[in-house]
């Protein structure tokens, strides 16, 4: 007997087996568009978290954190969040703080500046 087919009744060509439901769920190409977008977002966030954890392990002590801070301290205190909190709690300074060299120092108005950038 040749050409028994998927049902074994004979006479027809062999049909491919239907995909297993579990394999279909694991294939992102079969997900709705919004689930694919969320999957890419989750993967990007996971990658960022891993990078931050690796970098934080080598971070020296600063005015904001101890050496080798954890993820929450590194992501929440080392970046803009601390400046936004200071602005929310105390507002912007009335005058710009200037160092002994005459350059504007880091402050709530220009927290992204370092003295060498602000000098230009």
Rosetta blueprint (number, residue, H / E / L):
1 X L
2 X L
3 X L
4 X L
5 X L
6 X L
7 X L
8 X L
9 X L
10 X L
11 X L
12 X L
13 X L
14 X L
15 X L
16 X L
17 X L
18 X L
19 X L
20 X L
21 X H
22 X H
23 X H
24 X H
25 X H
26 X H
27 X L
28 X H
29 X H
30 X H
31 X L
32 X L
33 X H
34 X H
35 X H
36 X H
37 X H
38 X H
39 X H
40 X H
41 X H
42 X H
43 X H
44 X H
45 X H
46 X H
47 X H
48 X H
49 X H
50 X H
51 X H
52 X H
53 X H
54 X H
55 X H
56 X H
57 X H
58 X L
59 X L
60 X L
61 X L
62 X L
63 X L
64 X L
65 X L
66 X L
67 X L
68 X L
69 X L
70 X L
71 X H
72 X H
73 X H
74 X H
75 X H
76 X H
77 X H
78 X L
79 X L
80 X H
81 X H
82 X H
83 X H
84 X H
85 X H
86 X H
87 X H
88 X H
89 X H
90 X H
91 X L
92 X L
93 X L
94 X L
95 X L
96 X L
97 X L
98 X E
99 X L
100 X L
101 X L
102 X L
103 X L
104 X E
105 X L
106 X L
107 X L
108 X L
109 X L
110 X L
111 X L
112 X L
113 X L
114 X L
115 X H
116 X H
117 X H
118 X H
119 X L
120 X L
